[in-house]
Amino acid sequence: MTYAPENPTVWMEIPVTDMDKAMAFYTAVTDMEFDYVTEGPNPMAMFKAASPGGVAGHLYPGKPAPRGMGSTIHLAAPDKLEATMERVKDAGGTVISPPIPFPRGRFFYAEDLDGNSVGFIEFA
């Protein structure tokens, strides 16, 4: 029997060096709000999903991987990809690639303020 969950990825964590700046960056780029949670060993800025079982994740104080060495997190673009690319630049991030087509839409690679690799996807 082969296991095939609805969402193979169920949670993500993005390490950041400055929570306030990272929250401002991701809010500006994604137009998403965060729940800031201080219970537990570290504070977390939690991305909100549309439903309680939706795939989400959080920002946390941590040490990002060296540039080009960490995993790439992909987030949904809130509108046209080109507009999201402009928001990345305006918020202080770096756009790494032009839009790349794939069967379900388009995406581009970027780096956040800490050099974390982030992809933004516009679904068709």
C-alpha positions as semicolon CSV with decimal commas, in nm:
position;residue;x (nm);y (nm);z (nm)
1;M;0,000;0,000;0,000
2;T;0,128;0,346;-0,088
3;Y;0,062;0,635;0,146
4;A;-0,066;0,945;-0,038
5;P;-0,179;1,221;0,199
6;E;-0,380;1,516;0,070
7;N;-0,085;1,743;0,154
8;P;0,255;1,571;0,183
9;T;0,393;1,890;0,336
10;V;0,206;1,980;0,653
11;W;0,423;2,241;0,823
12;M;0,722;2,464;0,752
13;E;0,959;2,665;0,965
14;I;1,160;2,965;0,847
15;P;1,449;3,069;1,074
16;V;1,498;3,446;1,097
17;T;1,738;3,674;1,282
18;D;1,491;3,958;1,348
19;M;1,127;3,860;1,405
20;D;0,985;4,209;1,361
21;K;1,165;4,271;1,032
22;A;1,083;3,921;0,903
23;M;0,715;3,959;0,992
24;A;0,708;4,297;0,813
25;F;0,876;4,144;0,505
26;Y;0,643;3,844;0,477
27;T;0,334;4,055;0,549
28;A;0,434;4,304;0,277
29;V;0,504;4,031;0,022
30;T;0,221;3,785;0,092
31;D;-0,050;4,012;0,236
32;M;-0,092;3,746;0,510
33;E;-0,134;3,815;0,878
34;F;0,049;3,634;1,155
35;D;-0,051;3,503;1,495
36;Y;0,238;3,586;1,729
37;V;0,268;3,308;1,986
38;T;0,502;3,320;2,285
39;E;0,411;2,989;2,452
40;G;0,674;2,720;2,414
41;P;1,050;2,737;2,397
42;N;1,062;3,012;2,128
43;P;0,829;3,284;2,006
44;M;0,668;3,203;1,672
45;A;0,497;3,416;1,408
46;M;0,248;3,170;1,264
47;F;0,118;3,194;0,908
48;K;-0,260;3,157;0,896
49;A;-0,429;2,902;0,670
50;A;-0,785;2,933;0,537
51;S;-0,895;2,625;0,731
52;P;-0,778;2,469;1,061
53;G;-0,629;2,169;0,878
54;G;-0,460;2,378;0,610
55;V;-0,087;2,364;0,548
56;A;0,091;2,648;0,725
57;G;0,407;2,720;0,920
58;H;0,590;2,984;1,117
59;L;0,883;3,218;1,148
60;Y;1,105;3,163;1,450
61;P;1,425;3,312;1,591
62;G;1,697;3,092;1,449
63;K;2,006;3,066;1,237
64;P;1,926;3,056;0,864
65;A;2,131;2,821;0,648
66;P;2,411;2,983;0,450
67;R;2,290;3,132;0,121
68;G;2,233;2,859;-0,135
69;M;2,251;2,579;0,124
70;G;1,903;2,557;0,279
71;S;1,571;2,425;0,162
72;T;1,336;2,637;-0,047
73;I;0,994;2,714;0,097
74;H;0,725;2,793;-0,162
75;L;0,441;3,029;-0,070
76;A;0,130;3,125;-0,263
77;A;0,152;3,459;-0,440
78;P;-0,150;3,672;-0,343
79;D;-0,191;3,810;-0,697
80;K;-0,001;3,829;-1,026
81;L;0,354;3,705;-1,000
82;E;0,506;4,030;-1,128
83;A;0,332;4,226;-0,851
84;T;0,468;3,983;-0,591
85;M;0,816;4,019;-0,739
86;E;0,793;4,397;-0,696
87;R;0,679;4,357;-0,334
88;V;0,979;4,130;-0,263
89;K;1,214;4,402;-0,391
90;D;1,027;4,685;-0,217
91;A;1,038;4,494;0,115
92;G;1,416;4,447;0,094
93;G;1,434;4,093;-0,044
94;T;1,609;3,976;-0,358
95;V;1,443;3,831;-0,667
96;I;1,665;3,550;-0,792
97;S;1,486;3,430;-1,106
98;P;1,238;3,543;-1,367
99;P;0,894;3,377;-1,366
100;I;0,929;3,006;-1,441
101;P;0,632;2,825;-1,598
102;F;0,535;2,480;-1,476
103;P;0,225;2,269;-1,548
104;R;0,016;2,421;-1,264
105;G;0,114;2,786;-1,308
106;R;0,428;2,998;-1,262
107;F;0,675;3,067;-0,982
108;F;0,993;3,258;-0,909
109;Y;1,277;3,222;-0,662
110;A;1,369;3,491;-0,412
111;E;1,566;3,541;-0,092
112;D;1,416;3,697;0,219
113;L;1,602;3,943;0,443
114;D;1,807;3,658;0,597
115;G;1,892;3,491;0,268
116;N;1,636;3,213;0,311
117;S;1,538;3,067;-0,026
118;V;1,169;3,130;-0,093
119;G;0,962;3,054;-0,400
120;F;0,636;3,232;-0,475
121;I;0,376;3,050;-0,684
122;E;0,091;3,182;-0,898
123;F;-0,137;2,887;-0,971
124;A;-0,313;2,875;-1,308
